[in-house]
Amino acid sequence: MTVEREIIARLEADYPGWQIWVVHRAYGPSVWCARPWTDEKAVINTDSPDQLREYLSEHALHGRQENLEGPDSGPADP
């Protein structure tokens, strides 16, 4: 198993339900994740596995999608 695959496997084990992959581009790799097969439509793109872990940790701590995408910019509740 490659080091990259080991890192992905650890992240997937720590955050079940998230599908994680690496995209290699000319300027460097980016790490992506998504929650397929759920109503939660989060797709995250980060520059490193550590950055992805930080986002996923924040999501797991609060359990809400807004923490991944930023505060709700819609109108306030009446």
N, C-alpha and C positions, 0 to 999 in steps of 0.2 A: 504494500500500500504506500502511495506517495505521501509526503508530508502534507501536501495540500488536502488530499483526501482524508487524512487523519484529523486535520483541523476541522474540516466540514463534518466529519463523523462525530467529533466531540460536541460541536455546536448543536447538531441535530439531536444528540442524546440529552444535552442539557435543556433544550427547548423543543420538546416533542410537538409535532403538528406543523412545524416550520420546515419547508423544503428549501435547502440552501445550495447555491452553486456559485462558481467563479467564472467570470467572463474575462478572457484575455484580449486586451486591445493594444493598439500601437503605443499608447501613453502609459500603459500598465494595467494590471488586473483590477477588477472591481468585484466585490462580493455582494451577491443578491440573495434575497430570501422572500418567500411568499407563504401564505397559509392557504393552500389549495383545499378544496372540498369543505370549505366553511363559508359562513355568511360574512365573515370578516375579510374585507378586500384589501388587506395590507400587502404592499409590495415595497420592499426596502432595498436601496442601492447604497452601498458604502465603499470606502476606499480600502478597508482592511478588515480582517476577521475580528480584531479587537474593537474596532468601531461598531461592527455589527453586534458583537456581544453586548456592548454598552446599550445600544438601542433595544435589543431584546430583553436585557435585564430591566430596563425602565418599563417596558411593556408588561413584563411578568410581575413587576412590583405593583403596578397600578391596574393591570388587567384591562386597559382601555386603549382603543385605537388612537385616540386623540394624542396620546403621548408620543406616538411615532410620527405624526404628521403636523404637530403643532396645535396651538389653541384653535378652537372653532371660530371661524371668521363670520359665521352667520349671525342673524339677529338674536338678540337676547330673548330669553323666555319671558312671557308676560308675568 
